[in-house]
Amino acid sequence: MFFLLIACKPNDKNPSDIIGKWESVGTFQSQNKDGTWSPWQVNKILCIWGGNDFAYEFTSDSKFLRNGQSGADCCNSGNKYRVANNEIMFSDFLACPTVKCGKPQNWIITEIKEDTLILEKYSIRYKYIKTK
């Protein structure tokens, strides 16, 4: 009976664990056609731009910041967030009348530990470390 209880335990992450500042480590994985994941790769674009320029912050009052500024963009993230079922859902998007966007996709929290966060966005996983 004990093993059945463990097997049925939901693997939802604690939404409050995301609160803090997370900086990209510059690596990513892409999803293969068969659903498996590629090995971790270095994001060469970040290297060309001169290093890590992506820092996300999730505040306790549901604000999302990107590099210390409002996090909203036209299509992918908003200024506000909430977490449920291992997904980050955004609201309060930036108005961009000249940009046509599809429906924003939620970001999936694949892994979250004390100092490591792995987010899946559009079938690509990105790794972040907690800095605050």
C-alpha positions in Angstrom: 0.0 0.0 0.0 2.9 2.4 0.8 4.3 2.1 -2.7 0.9 2.8 -4.3 0.7 6.0 -2.3 4.1 7.1 -3.5 3.3 6.2 -7.1 0.1 8.2 -7.0 1.7 11.2 -5.4 1.4 14.2 -7.7 4.7 15.7 -8.9 3.4 19.3 -8.9 6.1 21.8 -8.0 5.5 24.2 -5.1 4.4 27.5 -6.8 6.3 29.6 -4.2 9.6 27.9 -5.1 9.8 30.0 -8.3 9.9 33.3 -6.3 13.3 34.9 -6.8 15.7 36.0 -9.5 16.8 33.4 -12.0 19.7 33.9 -14.5 20.2 31.9 -17.7 23.2 29.6 -17.7 23.2 29.8 -21.5 22.3 26.2 -22.2 19.3 24.6 -23.8 17.8 21.3 -25.0 15.5 20.9 -28.0 12.8 18.2 -28.3 13.5 15.5 -30.9 10.7 14.2 -33.2 10.4 11.1 -31.1 9.7 13.2 -27.9 13.2 12.7 -26.4 15.4 15.6 -25.5 18.7 16.5 -27.1 21.9 16.8 -24.9 22.3 20.2 -23.3 23.9 22.6 -25.8 25.5 26.1 -25.4 23.4 28.9 -26.7 25.8 30.4 -29.2 23.7 33.5 -29.6 24.3 34.5 -26.0 28.0 34.0 -26.5 28.0 36.3 -29.5 26.1 39.0 -27.6 28.7 38.9 -24.9 27.3 36.6 -22.3 24.3 36.1 -20.1 21.7 38.8 -20.7 18.6 37.0 -19.5 17.5 37.3 -15.9 13.9 36.6 -14.9 12.4 37.5 -11.6 9.2 36.2 -10.1 8.0 38.3 -7.2 5.8 37.2 -4.3 3.2 39.7 -5.5 2.9 37.9 -8.9 5.0 40.4 -10.9 7.3 39.1 -13.7 10.5 41.1 -14.4 13.0 40.6 -17.1 16.4 42.1 -16.4 14.9 44.2 -13.6 12.3 45.7 -15.9 8.6 44.9 -16.6 8.7 41.5 -18.2 5.9 41.8 -20.7 6.5 41.4 -24.4 4.1 41.3 -27.3 3.6 37.5 -27.5 5.3 35.4 -24.9 5.1 36.8 -21.4 3.2 39.4 -19.4 3.9 41.6 -16.4 1.9 39.3 -14.1 2.1 35.5 -13.6 0.5 32.7 -11.7 1.7 29.1 -11.3 -0.6 26.0 -11.4 -0.1 22.4 -12.4 3.7 23.0 -13.1 2.9 25.8 -15.6 3.5 29.5 -15.5 0.6 31.5 -17.0 1.0 35.1 -17.9 -1.3 38.1 -18.0 -1.0 41.8 -18.6 0.8 41.6 -21.9 2.4 44.5 -23.8 0.2 46.0 -26.5 1.9 45.7 -29.8 -0.5 46.7 -32.6 2.0 46.1 -35.4 2.9 42.5 -34.3 0.6 39.5 -35.0 1.0 36.9 -32.3 -0.4 33.4 -31.9 -1.9 32.4 -28.6 0.7 32.6 -25.9 1.9 29.3 -24.6 2.4 28.6 -20.9 5.9 28.0 -19.7 6.3 24.5 -18.2 8.4 24.1 -15.0 10.2 20.9 -15.8 12.5 21.0 -12.8 12.9 23.3 -9.8 15.3 22.8 -7.0 16.9 25.2 -4.5 19.2 26.8 -7.1 18.2 25.3 -10.5 15.2 26.0 -12.7 14.5 24.3 -16.0 11.7 25.9 -18.1 10.2 24.5 -21.2 9.1 27.1 -23.7 7.8 26.1 -27.2 9.5 22.6 -27.0 12.8 24.0 -25.9 14.2 23.7 -22.4 16.3 26.4 -20.8 18.3 26.2 -17.6 18.5 29.0 -15.0 20.3 29.4 -11.7 18.9 31.2 -8.7 20.8 34.4 -7.8 18.5 36.0 -5.3 
